[in-house]
Amino acid sequence: MSSNKVQFDGLHDELRSIIDRGLKYAKERYPEFQHEIYAINTRSLNISIQAGMVNAVQGGQVGIGVRSVKNKKLGFTSASGILDENVNFAVDNAVILSKTIPDFDDRWPGFIDHPGTGKDGVLEDDVLEYTAEQAVNAANGIFQEAKGYDERIISVSGNATISYGGFALGNSEGLMKSSRYTAGGGTAQISAKEGDKTKNGSDYRMGRGVPDFTGVGIQGAKEAVTLLDSEPFGRTGEMKLVFDNIAAGQTVATGLANSINGKSVVEGRTIWADKIADQVGIEGLYIYDDGQIPEDPNMQAVDGEGFPRAKTPIIENGVLKSFLFDNYYANAHGSENTGHANRGGQQSYEALPNIGSSTITLNPGNKSKEQLAEEIGEGVLVTGSLTGMGHSNLISGDFSVVSPSSFRIENGEIGKPIDSITIAGNLYKSFNQIIGIGNETDLTFMGKIPSIAYEGFTVSG
Amino acid sequence: MFDSLQSVIKKVESEGASFVDARYDELLIRTMIKENGRITNLKTMKRAGVGFNVYHNGASGYAFSADLSQAAMENAAQNALGIAKASAPVVLIKSEYETLSPQKSLDLKPDIREKPWEADTSDRLDIINRMETTAKDVYQDKIASLMLLYGELSGTKIFTNSEGTEIKWNPHVVDVRTMVAGKTPAGDLVRAMDGTGGSVGLEYYKLEGNTPEDIATNSAKNAKELLEAKAAPAGEFSALTENSLSGVLAHESFGHLTEGDFIATKTSPIHDRIGEQLGSEHVSMIDEGIMPTSNKVAPFYLPYDDEGVKTDKVTLLDKGVLKGFLNSRATAPHTDGVPSGNARAINYTFGPIPRMRNTYITPGDLTEEEAIEEMGTGIYAIGTSGGQVTLDGTFLFKAIRGYWIENGEKKYPIKDVTLTGNILNLLKEIKGTTKDFELKSGYFGGCGKGGQYPLPVGNGGPKVLFNKIRFGGEM
């Protein structure tokens, strides 16, 4: 067995013993406080090759986050490293911060003592054994594939990355939980140029193990080259659109990012706050947040407070079913905890638990993208990421984005690519503007969301 | 620390490294956020670690460690050498750069009187509470959501390399903000925010226009005004961008296109256009590491970059002509440029890449009134909640609010103002700039690239008058 494998197999024990010792220190020194210690130890290797320039990084996230509470006053301190001195620093300073708070927080529910745990996702040994040479070859393979595709390709970026590790947390209620993961992925980003026109394409693979990267470079290159034939759309106004699974995934995920967040509900920042049991989408629309998809690189056994990850219904048959909660906001709202305490993107030790979705899934329909296009007859097929979606107004729901890769739909056929268009609408109304749902079932970086046909968005082209 | 790092450098040099950069960062970050009467975020974060950029045969590898024992540091440097060796056979654009004479500078810090990191938590709380009281007083009605933020970063950065350069400096940034959300009679939420920050001391928040009361007043007044605002019309209009929006346009839409990695790899559409007239004669743009502070100018202080290169002033555009790029040591030879001190890393877990520092459009000679009059009819766009740009120069920005202007007069407030287009076309549409100049940096927000977010940067400029900009929004 390799040393990486031995270290990975022993990770639960390593982290748990660090937390045990830290809790002992905290209890002895500050017995009147409640404490929670979170520890993370991950390894990652990332190789990017851009136009022959290589960016290679190896390291990992290693650190401690401590919450200490007395009289419902909470302080948090994080420290990089998981040595005893780092743990003690974090405990001491969390206590100092707690003492400076003037007013107690009547909503504070205490740390959780829930005994259950969800499942860890698939753990793949190939990630543990992956060498720098293999990663370089994988990134270079993606790079070479794309570079050789067409002479109009002016820039290629190929990337291969693996990471593995885990986190654990324990608190003075006696809770001790941990979760591990392995993940691998690769991306290609390509620019093609003809005359004054530059177009971009991309593709990716991701998984819990090392994916097969074959074809990633070619697919991204093909996308960029295809778009070079784009012509002005020349139409402005309200029209029907088919969003592919990435564009639809981004629209649905952005539409849910704030609206179902239990914190926004409690703090009065979502117009869905009083809409539970109301019709917020079309009939036949089923949306879940699923934290237990075994092949999902995001899957964890427990959330950032140690509560089991699960599958949460959000919208069923168009009716709003549930918000997402962590322990604090579940208590503030008088609802059940749904296990959505996240600590930043990769469960960072620097982040306080904050409500976030795991992986959004939307039940597929039975039509392909092409069939959806056929149904709408005239309009636009919108593919890939939408520029500016992240800057939507999540309070009002208004969005206005640029789609750099769209295709004309004419007489029910997907036709030529068109120059960048602007698409505007309202995210919260969009769930009622769905006129068709595609049949894709793949897990993408946007979740498990198929392509969607919308009406009522405004296009400016 | 210099001795420990040098001993690691010598060790990996003996194992085949041709050049080694070593960095030690120790950063202390404090944040305090109060939302709707409760302190929801009271944090101290300590980030300390080392990182090694190791070169071998034209390739480089970066590895880091939070464990500061000599063995752990050596292990990280050896890992970096390992990935550099693995990369060497596939590297086409080699990282082989000109030797620089060693620098030594060990006492570099921003000019600050009231050091935020020496303040008591009660001083920070006082700023938050004063904003809260003022926002409520000014808004009068029930605020749907009120958020007060204080953030601060301070610490020490140490750099040394195979050339024997030794740099030690103190990064510092403080940031204070208020966000007010109001609810319209129709139930829609509108949001306004204000705040300022930079490498300044707490004395900055005593200057006129910068006090917690001023910040909260602006936020509350603007939120109130937004309740009555109409959605911005869609289409092409003459436009005036307010200072902070001009700054973000400069940074996001144009600045990134001048970054050396995008130039060396020919990803940027302007990689081969140095010396060409890209914009109108009314636009000049600068990026620099150190600039003087005044009551409307709060830059981020950056004396050296993370490759130990002194931060030079770079003129990106001079009267519309493309003059320079933002380089690291590795990109400089591939862009016909010099290392400009733009290689930055957000912390020890990242290697340095070409980034901006304080980026701004230079002021002109119009007053705000003259600019509005000259615009005639169009949109005055104010503030920004961010934007996004693709590398072909296509951009999308959100202004927080604005005014519809008719015949040189403000007619009514507008909201949800989205600006789109291609920066290379937009630069040609600039008709003039105002005299007044503002620049801010800060802890909240900042620049994101290659997973490194939020990197403190300064953005600023005058108000900029455009012949036309395409606005999205509802129709």
Interface residues (C-beta under 8 A of the other chain):
Chain A: L45 I47 I49 Q50 A51 G52 M53 V54 N55 A56 V57 Q58 G59 Q61 V62 G63 L74 G75 F76 T77 S78 A79 S80 G81 I82 L83 N86 F89 A90 N93 A94 L97 T100 I101 P102 D103 D105 R107 T131 A132 E133 A135 V136 N137 A139 N140 F143 I154 S155 S157 S191 T198 K199 N200 T236 G237 E238 E267 G268 R269 I271 E350 L352 T387 G388 G390 H391 N393 I395 S396 D398 S400 V401 V402 P404 S420 T422 A424 T458 S460
Chain B: E35 N36 R38 I39 N41 L42 K43 T44 M45 K46 R47 A48 G49 G51 A59 S60 G61 Y62 A63 F64 S65 A66 D67 L68 A76 N79 A80 G82 I83 A84 K85 A86 S87 P89 V90 V91 L92 I93 S95 D120 T121 S122 L125 A144 S145 A181 G187 D188 L189 V190 R191 A231 A234 G235 D261 A264 T265 K266 T267 P269 A330 T349 F350 G351 I353 S385 G386 G387 Q388 V389 T390 L391 D392 T394 L396 F397 K398 D416 T418 T420 G450 R470 G472 G473 E474 M475
